[in-house]
Amino acid sequence: MNIKANHIICILISLYTLLIVCMGIATMVEKLNGKECAYETIYGAWWFVGLWIALSLISLVCLIGRKVYRKWAVALLHLSFLVILIGAFITHLTSEEGTIHLRKGVKTSTFTNTRHESLPLPFQLSLDEFRILYYPGTDAVMDYQATIMVDENGNRHSIPVSMNHIGKVSGYRLYQSSYDSDLQGTILLMTHDPYGIPVTYAGYLLLLISLLWIMASRHTRIRHLYQLAVKPVAVLLLVLGCSAQVMAQESPRTISKELAHEMAGIPVLYNERICPLNTAATDFVTKLCGKSTWKGMSADEIFIGWMIYYTEWESQPIIKVKSQYVQQILGIDSEWASVRDFYNSQHEYKLRDAVHNTAISESARKALREVDEKIQTVTMFYHSEMLRMFPLRSEGQLKWYTPGSTELPQGVPEAEFQFINHAMDHLVKYLLVDDVAGAKLMMAKIRLYQREKAAEEMPSPWTIRAEIFYNRLQSHPLTTYLMLALSMLAAVLSLVIKRSRWGSRLHSLLVGCMAVYISILFFLRWWISGHVPLSNGYETMLFMAWMVMLTSMAMMSRVTILKAFGPVISSLFLLVATFAVGNPQIAHLRPVLQSPLLSVHVAIIMISYTLLALIALLAVYCLCTDSHRGQLTALSRLMLYPAVFALCIGIFVGAVWANISWGTYWSWDPKETWALITLMIYAVPLHGTSLTDIGHPKRYHAYVLVSFLAVVMTYFGVNYYMSGMHSYA
């Protein structure tokens, strides 16, 4: 009997592994050949569906054979997965998907399916109205809204369709996909899944109940692990060194710090968002030289100084050029170049031919694009694109114009026309002669004009001040390095000076200061953006840094390794957010992200990733030493339960969000697929009683350490290598 059971388990493991491998390969196929190819060859293939059915049936046999039904919570958990798979199978067999192209005044009663076949609908549709909503005072899209007329056997009525608001007609679900450039037509995605969705949602509900039941039950393995994990200790010491480069050249002219600070608070339209001039200045300087300061001058002083004394600033080596290949083209012998270095004596752009050269290597092209973008930023600056500070309402729409703009609409009163065209000229005159009173008076007039023309759209003075403060906190890389240095010092104090009262107090002070700093960054960004900061890579990494810090502070009294290295991990997440994840600019939410489920989904997923990162840290320590391995292994297994459970909940909350936003709860998007792969990989060690081979501490820690690569792939690999509906992340 045992031999048969072992054979069944071997078959189960083989099928399980095969499915994980197939899903990973499918995401690569999608990257190379497109989603349709991946679906036809793998996701929608009969053999792939057959593997899932075989896995479900064999799992059911194993569960019955091991009498899991005696443990009600565990049995309900596995039953919920079975119900979810049944729902997915029903969806696969019975659902319909396709697109509907509607034009104003044209009725249609057909849709085009995924095989490009035209199929009938049980009703007629026509487009009554389509419009794009913008964030107040900007050109940033807030929503796409269509009003659809429906004719069901003579019964005519209208339904609204927009992002995160699906139109429903006789069991058919319509959601906004695209639109025609003339705004006279819209493209809707259509799904019809009357049976699969209810069954799948029932599975999600059972899953939630079972997870809460297991976590709260006194008779589960979690309680036993908690009792074992009471005295874990840590051993390891990390050392980090950093160096700074000092440039000793004569600084060009600029204005006083007082006037620069005053002018930095003037609102402008930048990056499709009304923000202080300081934000545009910080972005401008950071793009050029990699940091927000230069030669002791702030971004505001540099930006405004360049605006007034541009002939002097053009000759300053402020543009960082890291590539030696680009340095050779420019004819410079250092990594710092001026704007004039990019043009020859005939005023021709030196990189023009090289940028369009397809014969060079990919690394060379990337370096060229990076430097070329810096020059384009300077060009935007010269065209005053960063100085859209004059709002004007025309035909019910608010637009922002640059000083001296030639695009002003007709009918603007002469006095207003003259003010828009010459206000900045007057301000510059006051700045050139260092007339503080005159300059401040002119700035006050500009602010008053803005308030009169765009009172409802303007951010409050407190929000402006908060954003300036936030920019100064997060823009300088030395702040991040300081955080990392403080975390290293805290690790030293916790490991070397364990029993010293003053050492413990200093450790608490350092960790407290770090926690306050990260919390200020997180909540300031929340306040400024107007939404929970979980919409892109930078924000989620910032959230993870915050969560790791809070988790470490909550558990460090009992878990020494978190006391030592929790702040280090938090500062590393902050380092990745600052330098590796992408542009930290605050931006409006994309229409598809305007859902309360976004915050819930991303927050739960990030909590799971945080715990999995800490589990990987424990694995590194346990593989390096035998000290307290039993207790640390118990702690790791204890943390694995909420990590996997949070990942489960995050995935099905994301599925509900997808069903609301995109009309389908599962579409084999690379992000979805790799999240499922990660869940399946980490679910294996939870079955230690059945899979005895993984129960050994060293094998367990080796497994969870290697498994963390799936988390890295899910977060970084999918976001920055693959495409899909999560490409905004």
Order of alpha helices (4+ residues) and beta strands (2+ residues): alpha-alpha-alpha-alpha-beta-beta-beta-beta-beta-beta-beta-beta-alpha-alpha-alpha-beta-beta-alpha-alpha-alpha-beta-alpha-beta-alpha-alpha-beta-beta-alpha-alpha-alpha-alpha-alpha-alpha-alpha-alpha-alpha-alpha-alpha-alpha
